[in-house]
Amino acid sequence: MKQNFTVRQGALDGVEAFLSVAQHRSFRRAAAELGVTPSAISQAVRALEARIGAALFIRTTRSVGLTEAGERFLSRARPAFEELVAASGAARDLGQRPAGLLRLTVPRAVVPILLEPLVASFCQAYPEIEVEIAASEELVDLAAEGFDAGIRLGQFVAADMVAVRLTKPFPFIIVGSPAYLARSGRPERPDDLRQHACLRLRRSNGALALWSLNDNGRAIEIAVSGPFIANDFPAMLGAAVEGVGFAQVPAPLAAGAVTAGKLVRVLEPFAPMTPGVFLYYPGHRQIMPKLRAFIDHVKSRSDAAGKTRIHIDERRARPRKRG
């Protein structure tokens, strides 16, 4: 069977003309309402009747009335057409002003250090936008799962996404509690980690993440071992604070605990740099106003505070997604 590669058109052609004639009981008044000629209205109705296979109007030189088929068609077509008009208006409204539901998928670690202050001020600035945060380490398909955008470390952003830089690059650091260091000693070289309790991260694909380090410009990966496995950085950080072992986490996430003396950085010369945190979204030709408002809000907050920590750099993503 030959496949048809064209989309059927014209299913609604003539419906608006029919409804106007049925309302006014006049082809001339319907034409005036729709801004076309009576001949155009008549042709549209005739084409509709031909597609349906039944006469919809009884026409005389003095009046226009509905046939039984026309009455039945009117009773179903009018509410359906009004709903279509309302649906078009609702969609058009979301395309013209910041409103609606903005859904973001983010790692749990990003919520307290980056999103909470931004979302609070954003909700105040744009009361017609509802923000939904799905905090998960899983790398989801934005389109398939109905998300407007995601936030991830740059190395996990797919190359076909448009990326907006939210932070400067930062290192992945190794930290441990003073109690653990007093008990087990301080590592001096990456190989020393094999003798220590190291907290591990299970990625969304089920694999255990290796620890990445930088040895004089050479990237190395180490398969560590330890008593604790988590699927997000905050859980690993909490276990490290409790003295379970060393954890390798983003530097901004551990900054508070390091400053408070709850954690100590080790092997600092070997800490690898990461591209930073990015907001990313599919490359649509036109960004919905709600997402554009969020991007602009991030930029305005950064400019107002005079911060260098958040820098906007909208571009096509180069990093490739990893497991």
N, C-alpha and C positions, 0 to 999 in steps of 0.2 A: 504493500500500500504506500503510495507516494505521500511523504510528509509535507504538511502545509506549514511554511515558514512565515506566514503573515498573520498578524493579529486581526481578528474579526473587528470591523469597525461599524459604526452606525447603529448600534443596538438602542441608543437613546435618541437618535435623530427623530425629530418631529414630536417628541413627547411634550416639550415645553410649548410648542405651537398648539398641540391638541388641548393642553390644559388651559391655555389662554382663551381659545375659542369656546371651550366648554364653560368657562367662567362667564364670558361676555355674551355667549350665544350669538357671536358675530365674528366673521372673518376679518372685517374691516377694523373693528375696534381691537381685535387681537393684534393685527398688524401694527396699529398705532402704538399699542403698549410695548411691543417688542422692537419697534423701530425698523420694520421691514415693509415690503409691499404686500397687499392682499394676495397677489399672485404667488409670492414666495410662501406665504402661510398655506395657501391651498395646495401647492406642490408638496410641501412638507407633510401635510396631513394625508394626502393621497399616497405618498410613499410609505407612511406609517401603516395605513390601512392595507396596503399591498403586502407588507412584511407580516402583519398579523393575520391576514387572510379573511378579514371581516370589515364591513362598513361600520364606522364609528359615529357618523353624523347623518341625520336626515336633513337634506338641504332643499329649500324652496326659494322662490324669488323674494319672499318676505321674511322668512325666519330660518333659524338653524336649531335643530334639536338633536338629542342623543338617541342612538339606537340602543337596544338592550345590551348589545356587545359594548357599545360606548359607555353605558352606565357602569357595567362591570369593570371595564378597563379604568374608568375614572376613579372608582372606589378604591382600587389598589394602587394606581399610578400616582395619584395626588400625594398621599402620605409618603410614598417611597421617594418621589421627586423632591419633596420638601426636606426629607432627611438627607438626601444627597446634597442639596444646597447648603444645609446646615453643616454637613461634614466638610464640605469644601471651605466654608467660612472658618471652621475651627482649625483646619490644617493651615489655611492662609494666615490666620492669626499667629500661630506658632512660628511661621516663617518670617514674620514681620516685626516681632517684638520679643524681648526676653521673657519667656513664660513657659510653664510646663514642668515636666519631671526630668531632671538632669541626673543620669545614673553613671556612677564612676566605680570602677573596680580598682582596688588599691591593696598593697601589702599592709598587714597590720602595723608594721613598724612605722609606716609613713603617717598614720592617723594622728598620733599625739604630737610629733615633732614638726609636721608640716601642714596637715589638713585642718586640724581643729581650730587654730586661729583664723585661717583663711575662710573656712566654711561659716564660722560664726559671723564674720563681717560681711561675707557675701550674702547670706540669708537676710541680713538687715538691709543691705543695699538693694536687693532684688526680691521683694516679698512675694512676687508672682511665680518664682521658681522654687520648686521643691527639690532638694538635694538628697539623693539616696547613695550611701556609701556601702559597697559590698567589700568588706575587708577579708581578703583571702590571698594566700600565696600562689594559688592556681593561676596559670596563664590561660585566660579564657579567650574565645573568639568573640570580639566585641559585637560584630554584626549578628552572629547566631544567638548570642545571649542577651541582646537588646541593650547594650551599654553604649553611651554616647562617647566615652573616652576611658582611658585607663592611666594609671600612674605606676611606673616601674623603674628599676635601675636600668640605665641605658643599654647595658649588654643584653637585656632581655626584651628589648623593643624590636619587633620585626621590621625588616628593611622597607616594606611597602607602607608603613605608617608615616603620618606627619607627626613630628616630635616637637615638643615645646620644652625647652630646658627650664627646670624649676630650681635646681641647685648647681653650684659649682662642683667640679670633680672632687672626690674625697677618698681617703684611704679606707681599706678594710683592715681593721686592727685586731690584734689578739690581746685579750684581757683576761685577767684572773683576779680573784679576791686576795687581799693580804693574807687571810688565813690559809688559803690554798698554797700560796707561795711560801709561807713559813713552813708548811707541812711537806711540800714536794720540791721546793727549790725553783730557781728561775732558769728557763732555757736560754742558751746563748746562741745556738745555731738551729736552723729548721729541723735538722735530723733529731735534735733533742726532743722534739714533740712526740716522737714515737714512744718515749718513755713516760709520757704524761697522760693524764685523763683529759681527753678533748671532746667537747660537746659537738654533736654532729647535726647537720640539717638534712632532712629528707625532702627532696624536690617534688614538685607536683607530678612528675612522671614516675615516682616511686624510687628513683635512684638516690643514694646517699652522696651528697656533695663532697668533693675533695676540697682540701684547704689549698688555696692559691697563695703563693708568695713570690716575691721579687728578689732574686739573688744576684745583685750587681747587674741589673738590667736584664737578667735572664728569668723568664717566667717558669716557675716550677709548681708542681702539684703534689700534694702529700696525702696519702690515705691514712688518716688518723683513726684512733679508736678511743672509746670511753664509755662511761656508764649511762649516758643520757642522749636521746635522739628527739628532736623537735621538728615541727614543720614550719616554724617561723622564727625570726630573730628575737622578738621580745621574750619568748619562752626560753631561748638559749641564754639571753642576757640575765634573766631572773635566776636561772640555775647557776650561772657563773657568780653572781652576787652572793649566792648561798654557799659558795665554796665547792661546788661539785667538780669543777675543772676549768680548763681554759675554753674560751669561746672566740670565734672569729666573726666579727659583726661590723656593720657600717660605723664609722667613727662618730657621725652625729648622734646615732642612737645611744652610744655609750658615754657621750660627753658628760651628761649629768652625773652618772655614777662615778666616773673618773674624777671629776671635780670634787665630789663629795667624799672621795677617799674610799669608796666601796669597791672600786676596781682599780687595777694597776695595768698599764700597758707594757707589753713585753715584745721582744723581737721587732722593735719599731723600724730599724733599717730595712727590714724585709717586708714591710706592709705594702701590698700592691694598691695602685690607684684605680678607682672605678670612674666611669664617665659621669656619674652623678645621677640624679633623679629627673625623669622626664614625664610629662603628660603627653599622651599619644592618642591619635584618633585616625580613622580611615580617611583617605584623601578625597573627600567629597569636593565637588566643584564649589559648593556653597556650604559654609558652616552654619548650623542652626544658631539663631541669636542667643539662645540660652548658653551654648558652649562658648561662643565668642565673648559673651559677657563674663564668663568665668575666667577665660584667658586674660581679658583686659583687666579684670579685677586683681588678678595675681600681679600683673605688671604695675598697676596703679599703687597697690600696697607696697610693692618693692620700692617704687620711686618715692613715695611719700615718706617712707622710713629711712631712705638713703642707704639701704642695705646693699651689700655686694653678695650676700649669701644666695639671693634669688635673682637669677638672670634670665630674661626671656630671649630665646633664640629659636624662632619657629622655622623649621626646615624639614626636609625629608630625612627620615631616620637612616643612619648608616649601620648601626649595630644589628646583628642578626640574632634572632630568638634562639635561646638554648633551653634544654629541658626543664 
